[in-house]
């Protein structure tokens, strides 16, 4: 395999960094905005998480499934 000594284009988007496993399966809301009773009811937080790089371990208990 050859290597580049000086320049090379990017491989992949920087929006998917850091490429590592998720620390927890569910996301976590770290801060909520201050509640103002003068304003109508509204969405105060949106739970988002980075998709991918998680793993699942499960048992399948169906007849005919391999162990």
C-alpha positions as YAML, in Angstrom:
chain: A
units: angstrom
residues:
- id: 1
  name: UNK
  ca: [0.00, 0.00, 0.00]
- id: 2
  name: UNK
  ca: [1.27, 3.42, -0.89]
- id: 3
  name: UNK
  ca: [1.08, 6.54, 1.22]
- id: 4
  name: UNK
  ca: [0.80, 10.24, 0.52]
- id: 5
  name: UNK
  ca: [3.69, 12.37, 1.64]
- id: 6
  name: UNK
  ca: [2.09, 15.82, 1.53]
- id: 7
  name: UNK
  ca: [-1.55, 16.33, 0.53]
- id: 8
  name: UNK
  ca: [-4.71, 14.27, 0.56]
- id: 9
  name: UNK
  ca: [-8.45, 14.96, 0.41]
- id: 10
  name: UNK
  ca: [-10.69, 14.30, 3.41]
- id: 11
  name: UNK
  ca: [-12.35, 10.92, 3.77]
- id: 12
  name: UNK
  ca: [-15.77, 11.37, 5.33]
- id: 13
  name: UNK
  ca: [-17.69, 14.27, 6.81]
- id: 14
  name: UNK
  ca: [-16.53, 16.18, 9.88]
- id: 15
  name: UNK
  ca: [-20.17, 16.15, 11.03]
- id: 16
  name: UNK
  ca: [-19.76, 12.53, 12.07]
- id: 17
  name: UNK
  ca: [-16.85, 13.19, 14.45]
- id: 18
  name: UNK
  ca: [-15.87, 11.98, 16.99]
- id: 19
  name: UNK
  ca: [-16.03, 8.45, 15.63]
- id: 20
  name: UNK
  ca: [-16.41, 6.42, 18.79]
- id: 21
  name: UNK
  ca: [-18.99, 4.42, 20.70]
- id: 22
  name: UNK
  ca: [-21.75, 6.25, 22.50]
- id: 23
  name: UNK
  ca: [-21.21, 6.69, 26.24]
- id: 24
  name: UNK
  ca: [-24.87, 5.86, 26.99]
- id: 25
  name: UNK
  ca: [-27.77, 4.47, 25.00]
- id: 26
  name: UNK
  ca: [-30.15, 7.32, 25.75]
- id: 27
  name: UNK
  ca: [-29.39, 11.01, 25.35]
- id: 28
  name: UNK
  ca: [-29.21, 13.44, 28.24]
- id: 29
  name: UNK
  ca: [-30.65, 16.95, 28.53]
- id: 30
  name: UNK
  ca: [-27.96, 19.03, 30.22]
- id: 31
  name: UNK
  ca: [-29.78, 22.38, 30.50]
- id: 32
  name: UNK
  ca: [-33.35, 23.69, 30.41]
- id: 33
  name: UNK
  ca: [-34.33, 27.30, 29.67]
- id: 34
  name: UNK
  ca: [-35.86, 29.38, 32.46]
- id: 35
  name: UNK
  ca: [-39.61, 28.90, 32.84]
- id: 36
  name: UNK
  ca: [-41.65, 32.05, 32.21]
- id: 37
  name: UNK
  ca: [-45.31, 31.76, 33.26]
- id: 38
  name: UNK
  ca: [-46.23, 34.86, 31.22]
- id: 39
  name: UNK
  ca: [-45.52, 33.01, 27.96]
- id: 40
  name: UNK
  ca: [-47.75, 30.18, 26.65]
- id: 41
  name: UNK
  ca: [-46.79, 26.54, 27.03]
- id: 42
  name: UNK
  ca: [-43.97, 25.59, 24.65]
- id: 43
  name: UNK
  ca: [-41.28, 23.03, 23.99]
- id: 44
  name: UNK
  ca: [-38.49, 23.66, 26.50]
- id: 45
  name: UNK
  ca: [-36.00, 20.96, 25.51]
- id: 46
  name: UNK
  ca: [-35.37, 18.64, 22.61]
- id: 47
  name: UNK
  ca: [-33.61, 15.36, 23.27]
- id: 48
  name: UNK
  ca: [-31.19, 14.53, 20.47]
- id: 49
  name: UNK
  ca: [-28.41, 12.01, 20.17]
- id: 50
  name: UNK
  ca: [-25.80, 10.91, 17.69]
- id: 51
  name: UNK
  ca: [-27.05, 7.90, 15.77]
- id: 52
  name: UNK
  ca: [-24.85, 4.90, 15.18]
- id: 53
  name: UNK
  ca: [-21.89, 3.32, 16.94]
- id: 54
  name: UNK
  ca: [-24.05, 1.64, 19.58]
- id: 55
  name: UNK
  ca: [-24.35, -2.07, 20.19]
- id: 56
  name: UNK
  ca: [-27.17, -4.33, 21.35]
- id: 57
  name: UNK
  ca: [-26.94, -7.69, 23.09]
- id: 58
  name: UNK
  ca: [-30.20, -9.62, 23.13]
- id: 59
  name: UNK
  ca: [-31.63, -13.10, 23.40]
- id: 60
  name: UNK
  ca: [-33.95, -14.45, 20.74]
- id: 61
  name: UNK
  ca: [-36.40, -16.98, 22.12]
- id: 62
  name: UNK
  ca: [-38.17, -18.10, 18.97]
- id: 63
  name: UNK
  ca: [-38.64, -21.72, 17.98]
- id: 64
  name: UNK
  ca: [-36.12, -22.68, 15.32]
- id: 65
  name: UNK
  ca: [-33.67, -19.88, 16.07]
- id: 66
  name: UNK
  ca: [-30.00, -20.70, 16.51]
- id: 67
  name: UNK
  ca: [-28.47, -20.31, 19.94]
...
